[in-house]
Amino acid sequence: MDNAAATAWRSEMVADAAIGLTDQPKRLSPKWLYDTVGSALFERITKLPEYYPTRTETALLRSSADDLARLVPAGGALVELGSGASVKTRILLDAGPHLGAYVPIDISANFLNETAGDLRRRYPTLAVHPIVADFTRPVQLPDATHGLPKVGFFPGSTIGNLELEAAKDLLVGVRAWNNVQAFVLGADLVKDKATLVDAYDDAQGVTARFVTNALVRLAAEPDVRIDPERFCYRASWNADLAQIDMELVARNAHTARIGDVEISFAAEEPIHVSASRKYTHTTLAALAKAGGWRIDTLYGAEDKLFTVAVLVPSDQ
């Protein structure tokens, strides 16, 4: 990302925060969690003992890698949403030497480009086409992949971070890709409250630093006056919506400022930063149907912990 694009991106963050923090209830978009620092913190989260989704999903991907890689026809493209360090993707790339291209899409430009360089060294016959973009918006795929058969890849239960309407819109958007064959989706399942809360509020406080990073980024902007130290992190289970809510809670009453906008915080007032929705087999099937897909295969669903779902277009 060049300087002009980076400046525009920061301006968008500030404008978005001004809207979100004057809303009721207050909110920040989770997409602002992911700069270089945030992406690195999230990679640390995935290795924490409390964070079962990564190790569970990784085991499922390893045991089903051959099947999943075969979803991509020879010379086809694997397109990943929110690719991060592409750690799980390498399991499929190792099982699929027949793949022609890999398209990682991520919001963190520096992190993405470093990862893309590493992948090109590790897989010299694979065409790697990184795209810096917000995958919740329409993404223009590279011209070089236009005619290729494509399989989407969205691991990490990130689908749970989206509101239901946004999740449906994402599935609709992927379904509209030229020559899309399937969509491999990682989804966390509803389970006991203690396991869920511990996964999002670890003993080392890494998740707290990750979520607070959204405020740290905002506070670094010259026309923003907000103190991240005046907030603490809270994770809670919302049984009605079947989701973990991640919030930053004001330690005391105070005011902040974004440009000319003054923002008042009451003591204990929360900023909603992110949610992680958990699915059942029924709700996942309903989401897939709403987005133009049907579930073809579920890996691991019988354990009721986590599932890797293979979705295929509903008209096939």
Secondary structure, 3 states (H helix, E strand, C coil): CCHHHHHHHHHHHHHHHHHHHCCCCEECCHHHHCCHHHHHHHHHHCCCCCCHHHHHHHHHHHHHHHHHHCCCCCCCEEEEECCCCCCCHHHHHHHCCCCCEEEEEECCHHHHHHHHHHHHHHCCCCEECCEECCCCCCCCCCHHHCCCCEEEEECCCHHHHCCHHHHHHHHHHHHCCCCEEEEEEEEEECCCHHHHHHHCCCCCCHHHHHHHHHHHHHHCCCCEECCHHHEEEEEEEECCCCEEEEEEEECCCEEEEECCEEEEECCCCEEEEEEEECECHHHHHHHHHHCCEEEEEEECHHHCCEEEEEEEECCC
